[in-house]
Amino acid sequence: MNTDENISEFAYELATGKIMVKCFDSPISDEHKNEYYGRFWISFPDWVEKFQTLPKGYAPYFVDGNIEIRELPEFEDYHKHIKLENEMAELKQYLNETDYVVAKINEAMIYDYGAAEILKQQYSKTLQKRIDSRNRIVEIEGLLSEGKE
């Protein structure tokens, strides 16, 4: 055990490496400390520097003698879900912003089929991106519904 007053002993789960945020002076029995937890020492200023500003959903881990900041598993799924929802919202916004192209081509088909064909060629990249966007939305909806089960 380290005797320096500025150094504190901390524990980490042997199975995962996740650091217990509180100092090792806890009600965990010595028997369980050795069975389930490893130990390491760190100075208080170093502890504050590394862990004072941890974002929500992240925790310190002790891996191969080093302290790493990792996203907690339960937050990984949450962040993936949010990213998918944001991507889907952007795709839907794109479809809304380019609806005029489809309306323009449909209107041209009523009055002048040749003009409609020219417009389809003119807007071919936009039309393909709309198809790709709709396909991705369907894919994202499937991924999001899988996560709810």
N, C-alpha and C positions, 0 to 999 in steps of 0.2 A: 504494500500500500504506500502511496506517495504521501509524504509528510508536509509538503509545501502547502501553506494556507490558501494560496491562490489556485491550487489545482484541485479539481473535484473528480470523483470517480463516477462514471456513468455506466449504464448497462445497455446491452443490445441483445435482441433475440437471436439465439444461435441459428434457428431455423431460417429466418428471413434477413437478418442483419439490421432490422429496424431498431433505431435507438429509442430508448425510453427517455422522453424529454425531461423528466424530473431526475434530479441527482439520485445516485444509487442508495442514498440514505432513505430507504422506503421500507414499508412493512413486509416486503418479500423475505421469506426465511432464507437463511444462508444455504440450506439444502437446495431450495429451488433456484437460488441465484446461480449456483454452480451447474445445476442440471439443465436449466433453460436459457441462461443468460451468460454472455461473455462480458468482460469488463474492459474499459479503457479510461484513460485520464486525459483531461483537457483543462486548460486554464480558463477562468471565468471570462476574461476579455476575448479569448478566442471563441468561446461558446457564444457569447453575445454577438460577435461579428458574424458567425456562421448561421445562427438560428433566430436572431431577434426579428428578422424581416422575412421569415418564411411565408410564401404565399399560401393561401388556403388550398388544401388538397395536396400539399407536399410535406414530406417528413424526412428527417435525417436518417441515413443508413450507414452502418459501419461495415465496409466491404474491403477485404484484403488489406486491413490496416489503415484504410483511408475513410474519411467521412464524405459521403455523397448525398446530394439532395435529389430525391426521386419523387415522382408523382405517386400518390397512393392509388392502389389498384381500383378502388371504388370510384375515384375521380377520373381515371382514364376513360371509363365507359361514358361518364357524364360529359366529358369534353368531346369525345367522338360524336356523341348524340348532338351536342350544341353545334359542332362544326357541320354536321350533315344538315341540320335544320337551317343554318345560315346559308349553306350552299344552295339548298332547295329554294329558299326565299330569293336569292340572287337570280337563279334560273327563271323563276316565275316572274320576277320583275323584268328580266330580259324579254320574255314572251309578251308581257303586257306592252313593253315599249316598242316592240316590232309587230304588233297586231295590225298596224296600219298597212304593212307590206302585203299581208294576206288579203285585207279588204280591198286594197288597190288592184291587186291581180284579179280577184273575183269580180270586181266591178268591170274591169277591162274585158273579161271573158264574156260578159253579157253583151257588150257593145262592139267589141273588135277583138276577135280571137288572136289575130296576128300581133296586136299590141300586147295582149296578155302573155304571149310566148316571149316577146322581147323583154317584158318586165320580169318574167321568170328567170331569164338568163341574167338580166341586170342584177337581180336580187338573189342569185343562186347561193352565194355564200351565207347570206342571212337565212335563207330557207333551210339550208343544211344545218346551220347552227340551231335553228328552232327545232328541227327533228332530233338532233343530238341532245338538246336541252330537255325535251319531253321524255326521251329515253332515260336520261340520267335521273329525272324526277321520279319516274316509275321505279328505277333501281333504288333510289334513296328511300322512297316510301316503303319498299320491301325491307330494307335494312332497319328502318325505324320500327316497323311493325314486329320484326323478329326480336328486337330488344325489349318489347313490352310484354312478351309472353313469359 
